[in-house]
C-alpha cells in the first residue's frame, strides 16, 4: 500500500506543479501584452505563484531527506 500511496503523491505533486507553473506562465504572458499597473499586477502574480512552487518543492525535498 505504501507504493500506491507514493505513486499517488507523486501524481498529485506533478499535477500541482503543472497547474501552478501553468498559471504563472499565463500571468507572465499576459504581462507582456498590457501596460502600466496591469503589467505589474500580472508579473507579481506570476512571481508569487513561482515562489509558492519553489517553497513547496524545497519543503518536499527537506521532508524526503
Residue pairs with C-beta under 8 A, 6 or more apart in sequence:
13 60
16 56
17 53
17 56
17 57
20 49
20 52
20 53
21 49
21 50
21 53
23 49
24 45
24 46
24 47
24 49
24 50
24 53
25 46
27 42
27 43
27 45
27 46
27 49
28 42
28 43
28 46
30 38
30 42
31 38
31 39
31 42
31 43
31 46
34 42
